[in-house]
Amino acid sequence: MEKNPQLSLSSLVQGFIFSLGAEGKTPLTVHYYQGNLRRFLWYANEHDWPSDSSSIDAWKIREFLAYASTARNRWGTTGNGSENCREPSKTGGWRYYRTLRAFFNWAVSEGFLRENPLSNIKVRPPKEQPVEPYTRDELRRLIAVCDRDFANGDKFLGSRAKAIILLFIDTGLRLSELGNLKLNQVDLQRGRIVVVGKGGWERVVAFSSGVKKALWRYLAFREERAKRSGVAEDWLWLTEEGTRLTVLGLAHLLGVTPDLPQFARLLK
C-alpha cells in the first residue's frame, strides 16, 4: 500500500494557502486563513512539535485551542495594540477551530494525511452578538468630520471619506464589495452600481441622490490623484498617493481590523 507523502507542517500550510488562491478565494479570505495558520505554526514551533505533519494529534490541537481561547500573552507579540494588551476573544477558539478544520480537511482530501486530528473535537460556536447600528446623531457627527476636513483644505480625503461612509450606509454593501468597486461599476447618472458578490454573482444596487452628490465630488478630486500616480487603473477608491485603497486599507479607515469580530461580520 502506498504511503502518504510526509510533509512538514509549514509546507502543508503553504500548500493550503496556495490552494486557496488557486480556487479563487478572495484576498481577504486568504489573508484570514494565512494569519490564523501563521499563529498556529508559531505555537507549534514554541512547543517543539515534531515537524512531520502526520504527528499532529487531537491532544496537540486541544492544547492549541485552549491557548488561543484563554491565554493573555499570545503569539509572542508585545507592544501597544498587540494581543498581550487585550482580553482573550470569546470567539478565538471557534475561529481557530474553523480554520484548522478547513486546513486538515484539505490535507486529507489531497492525500497528505490519513485522518483529520479534529474529527473527534467539537467546539461550540459562539452566540452572535447583535450589532448596534449607528444612531442618526452619530452619523451626522461622522459626516460633519468629513465636511470639516473638506472645508479646511483636505478636499480629497474629506470627499473620499464622505463618499465611502454614505455609500456604505445607503447600500448595505459587504466591506469586500465596497472595497473592490471599479469605476465602470458605478453609474452616476442613474444612481446605481453593479456589484460583484460572493461566487461572482452580479446584482444592481441603487443609491440616493445624496450619495450621488458625494460620489460626484469625490470623483472630481480622484481624477487628479489618478493622473499623478499613473498606476491606479480603474479602482474607485484611491489613496493620497493615487494608488489603490485596498479592502484592508478601507477596513482600517472605517475603524475595524481583520482580527476583530466585526470585520468578519462586515464581510458576510
Secondary structure as GFF3:
##gff-version 3
##sequence-region A 1 268
A	DSSP	alpha_helix	9	22	.	.	.	ID=ss1
A	DSSP	alpha_helix	27	46	.	.	.	ID=ss2
A	DSSP	three_ten_helix	53	55	.	.	.	ID=ss3
A	DSSP	alpha_helix	58	70	.	.	.	ID=ss4
A	DSSP	three_ten_helix	83	85	.	.	.	ID=ss5
A	DSSP	alpha_helix	92	109	.	.	.	ID=ss6
A	DSSP	alpha_helix	136	151	.	.	.	ID=ss7
A	DSSP	alpha_helix	155	171	.	.	.	ID=ss8
A	DSSP	alpha_helix	175	179	.	.	.	ID=ss9
A	DSSP	three_ten_helix	183	185	.	.	.	ID=ss10
A	DSSP	beta_strand	186	187	.	.	.	ID=ss11
A	DSSP	beta_strand	192	196	.	.	.	ID=ss12
A	DSSP	three_ten_helix	198	200	.	.	.	ID=ss13
A	DSSP	beta_strand	202	206	.	.	.	ID=ss14
A	DSSP	alpha_helix	209	229	.	.	.	ID=ss15
A	DSSP	alpha_helix	247	253	.	.	.	ID=ss16
A	DSSP	alpha_helix	261	267	.	.	.	ID=ss17
###
